[in-house]
Amino acid sequence: MSTDVVPLILWILLIVATGAGMLISSHLLGPRLRRREKLDPYECGVPQMAGSRDRFPVKFYLVAILFILFDIETVFLIPWSVVYKGLGIPGLVEMFVFIGILGFGLYYLWKRGALEWE
């Protein structure tokens, strides 16, 4: 076995052990209170305020899509931040252009009222 693979295997084992430890400890230490309200779907013990077939406003979905869009921006920022020294000034300028375009999009949506709740 190559010595390059050993840290990866140890890391994977640590991740699996952490997840299993959390599940086991929550099962052993967690409360065992069972009430009818806790068994209702999607409400987590809070009394339902409306029926499950009610419609959501379109703005709810718009904000969800915007969240995903700006979350994907982070996916591009993290690898860039790891290698930014190797990219030099052109890489820095390209990232400023990328952030500028996204910032302009956010400003446009803000001025159009897409982020306003009623």
C-alpha positions in Angstrom: 0.0 0.0 0.0 1.4 3.4 -1.0 2.1 5.9 1.8 0.1 8.5 -0.2 -3.2 6.6 0.4 -2.8 6.1 4.2 -3.9 9.6 5.2 -6.9 9.4 2.9 -8.0 6.1 4.4 -7.5 7.4 7.9 -9.5 10.5 7.0 -12.4 8.4 5.6 -12.3 6.2 8.7 -12.4 9.3 11.0 -15.4 10.7 9.1 -17.3 7.4 9.3 -16.5 7.0 13.0 -17.6 10.6 13.7 -20.9 10.0 11.9 -21.5 6.7 13.6 -20.6 8.2 17.0 -23.1 11.0 16.5 -25.9 8.6 15.6 -25.2 6.2 18.4 -24.9 9.0 21.0 -28.1 10.7 19.9 -29.9 7.4 20.1 -28.5 6.6 23.6 -28.7 10.1 25.1 -31.8 11.6 23.3 -35.2 12.0 24.8 -37.8 9.3 24.2 -40.9 11.5 24.5 -43.6 10.4 22.0 -46.5 12.7 21.5 -49.0 12.9 18.6 -47.7 16.4 17.7 -44.2 15.1 17.3 -45.4 12.5 14.8 -47.0 15.0 12.5 -45.0 15.3 9.2 -43.0 18.4 8.5 -44.0 20.3 11.6 -41.6 19.0 14.2 -44.0 19.4 17.1 -45.4 22.8 16.1 -49.2 22.7 15.6 -50.1 22.9 11.9 -51.3 26.3 10.9 -52.7 25.4 7.5 -53.4 22.4 5.3 -50.7 20.5 3.5 -52.3 21.4 0.1 -52.0 25.2 0.5 -50.0 27.0 -2.2 -46.8 28.8 -1.6 -46.1 32.2 -3.1 -43.8 32.3 -6.1 -41.4 34.6 -4.2 -40.7 31.6 -1.9 -39.3 29.6 -4.8 -37.5 32.7 -6.2 -35.6 33.2 -3.0 -34.8 29.5 -2.9 -33.4 29.6 -6.4 -31.4 32.8 -5.6 -30.0 31.0 -2.5 -28.8 28.1 -4.7 -27.3 30.5 -7.2 -25.3 32.4 -4.7 -24.4 29.1 -2.9 -22.9 27.9 -6.2 -20.8 31.1 -6.2 -19.2 29.8 -3.1 -18.4 26.5 -4.8 -16.3 28.5 -7.3 -14.7 30.8 -4.7 -13.3 28.0 -2.5 -11.1 26.3 -5.2 -10.0 29.8 -6.4 -8.9 30.7 -2.8 -6.8 27.6 -2.6 -4.8 28.3 -5.8 -5.0 32.1 -6.0 -1.3 32.7 -5.6 -0.5 30.5 -8.6 -3.1 32.3 -10.8 -1.4 35.7 -10.3 -3.0 39.0 -11.3 -5.0 37.7 -14.2 -6.7 35.2 -11.9 -7.5 38.0 -9.4 -9.0 40.2 -12.1 -11.1 37.3 -13.4 -12.5 36.6 -9.9 -13.3 40.3 -9.4 -15.2 40.2 -12.8 -17.0 37.1 -11.6 -18.0 38.6 -8.3 -18.9 41.9 -10.0 -21.3 40.2 -12.3 -22.9 38.3 -9.4 -23.0 41.5 -7.4 -24.7 43.4 -10.3 -27.2 40.5 -10.5 -27.9 40.8 -6.8 -28.3 44.6 -7.0 -30.7 44.2 -10.0 -32.8 41.7 -8.1 -32.8 43.9 -5.0 -33.9 47.0 -6.9 -36.6 44.9 -8.7 -38.0 43.9 -5.3 -37.3 40.2 -5.7 -36.0 39.9 -2.1 -39.0 41.8 -0.5 -41.4 39.8 1.7 -44.9 41.0 2.2 
